[in-house]
């Protein structure tokens, strides 16, 4: 029973709990046992909230006994990224500076998950302050993909991806400012959805207006598309404290994965017209994209025009990101730390190189970066006037050894930290984009397929991913 429960979907667990076939306590016990047995394998969790989880499970059982109305995630275990707050639980941000920091209140989306009945079993690993597309820090160390723990799990939601891929939890929350949901999903063979900007509110403080450049998103991660859609329905919805929060237009997402896609026209471009992509990745995608044609969709190979080279797009992203990172340093100083001197040795060297040794962008550089951003937006909008979806690689390479960042892809030089991911364009535009498992390499490593749509068309992304899952199911590939 324990093994069966930990390999079930969130929707399946919720149904069995509502039907009285299994108790929330049994579900939580099974997942805590698996975490205890296997967390060392990938290092997915930084903190295991055993006491909180068992307390919430007992409360969930009392609600059933009292005949209370049950939420859509009643009794379902969930993991929270260690950048985000759960009341009474430490939030380290992956930094030695905050190793003993305990959150005073829940973040908004955490409150919504709790209200829906979800049970928090732990906090997942992340690079320091979420800055990186590989997960490693001085608090907990590196996190590996369940398919080969010696290789990266992606970042910055790498702990969430690993926890899902190793069946430690059925659902997990991620965040994405440059690929941090989609890259871990690709590395760990799971599904991750970066919603339309503003769909899931992110009332960031102390600066609530910083999340738009580049667009920062909260979103669901899971082993099934149905579970992500169910979780998105819980997390989405307006909040006045987020100035970019979208109004409720009545859309629900739970049924989207089952929707036929024979009315969709899909553009397929493994490289987005500008990025080098390895032959290993392209061959897996070329095979997987046939799933859409098998379900009746029209698929056409295209060559998008984003108006700029891969180097120019990455440079524009770094310009915006450096402004955000500069605010991070100011926040550290406001909290009493000295990142430039006394506390410098407590920061990961990668962070020092990335932020402390970088020049602050000029106003002209910021304006120029927005010109690049506009061209990327125009190129994608032009494409979406003809096509409903754009499918590409998520990563240009399969997961690689810890610390062995690619400096070239099939002979083409790339910026080693972010030049091998194809995710930043959608953080520049705010359009929805997800990663779904496309298949495995000959070495058994997962490859992710990125599926994107115009703003507010998240249901099309979920429908296409659901069709891929039905036609080419990936669930038997997970480590047991």
Secondary structure, 3 states (H helix, E strand, C coil): CHHHHHCCCHHHHHHHHHCCCCCHHHHHHHHHHHHHHHHHHHCCEEEECHHHHHHHHHHHHHHHHCCCCCCCCCCCEEEEECCCCCCCCECCCCCHHHCCCECCCCCHHHHHHHHCCCEEEEEECCCHHHCCCCCCCCCCCCCEECCEEEEECCCCCHHHHHHHHCCCCCEEEEEECCCCCHHHHHHHCCEEEECCCCCECCCCCCCCCCCECCECEEEEEECCHHHHHHHHHHHCECCCCCCCCCCCCCCCCCCHHHCCCCCCEEEECCCCCCCCCCHHHHHHHHHHCHHHHHCCCEEEECCCCCCCCHHHHHHHHHHHHHHHHHHHHHHHHHCCCCCCCCCHHHCCHHHHHHHHCCCCCCHHHHHHHHHHHHHHHHHHHHHHCCCCEEEEECECCCCCECCCCCCEECCEECCCCCCCECCHHHHHHCCCEEEEEEEECCCCCEEEEEEEECCCCHHHHHHHHHHHHHHCCCHHHCCC
